Amino acid sequence: MAQANAEGQKTVLVIVGGSMAAVKAPSVLRRLREGGARVNVIATRAALTFITELSLSTAADGPVGTDEAWFAPRPDALHLTMAKADAAVVVGASAEMLAGAAGGHANDLALATLLSVPGPVLWVPAMNAAMWRNPAVQSNVKQLRDWGHHFLGPEVGAFGTRGEGAGIGRMAEPEDIAAAVLKLLARPVPRDLKGLHIVVSAGPTREYLDPVRFISNPSSGKMGFAVAGNARDRGARVTLVTGPVNLPDPAGMVVVRIESALELRDAVIGAAQDADIVVMTAAVADYRAAELKGEKQAKVAGDVSIHLTPNPDILAELGREKGERVLVGFAMETHAGVERAAAKAQRKNADFILLNYPTQEGTAFGGDDNQVTLVRADGTHEDWPRTSKREVARQLLDEALRVHAQRTTD
């Protein structure tokens, strides 16, 4: 099954699970090959009810490992031969496969091979929303994460199964799967945050004026979710406190959903008591209604005045009780950004501030990219190039870990 690799070429083992999403597996195989990887493929019995062995073999440019081939007379142990890969990805991972892997089962070729893969393993789940949210499934996901496995998705979207509509559980798209695998090959994710508790705030707050009207902002929460996800993948225990966003709860962490700044304050202050690093990416409203109306206010002719009162300064409160904790804030400015961010870091006792300009092209609210400047209280700063929010999250945590290591060893 294995062939000699070209100099420097990496091998990816693609395991196709028993989900309707298995029909996308050939596209994943082709994209991995286009990215320079060599692919070996295993199809479970369930996968072959959705897609043919021939289509997988054609896309992989090689034979397909099956349970029938595993039990056929052969000179090698097929599961050990196929495990010789630099990384493995499970495409269309079902609840059954997650349970088998978390339990250390080896009753088919796919599970037996996974027990022997030396490189990183990426799971790409596909199942209905009720199954994904089931505590048993989430327990298996947590176990695999604790062992260092990685997850991509599932995403929110329409399902192929009749009558299910939309919800969390849809498999990530082939191009995203291939990109994630190639990234793992290029730079294995370290487990350098293991043993640390990291608290992240994300998204906007809503400050209600009456039961149906509120003051808010367009924050998507993507930056905070990226920080939380990177921290989790690097072994940290993560608490994510998020305002109302259109993103599913990430697996492998505690997620606290809030709406108002007061709720955010209580959740973050409570979670931060035993935190090693706190990252405040949330776009917190500066003001709330001085008096919340109990009934919807009728429209009136002419101007209307609203009496607002300041919300608590959560970052400053955390700074006053910081101790050895690393505290990271975010700032948005339209001008004089570095000076204002440095003053904010000093005033609020933050270790550093990530400054961005929301009016800058490609980095506005809701985007997948960001361009930031790391600013310290003493005014020193580093301009980071525009990149994905995932990469910004990685660099942010690298710097936070550096500060934490310095502080705890001094």
Summary of the structure (lengths in Angstrom):
residues: 410
radius of gyration: 24.1
end to end distance: 53.5
largest distance: 86.9
contacts: 1357
relative contact order: 0.09
helix: 36%
strand: 22%
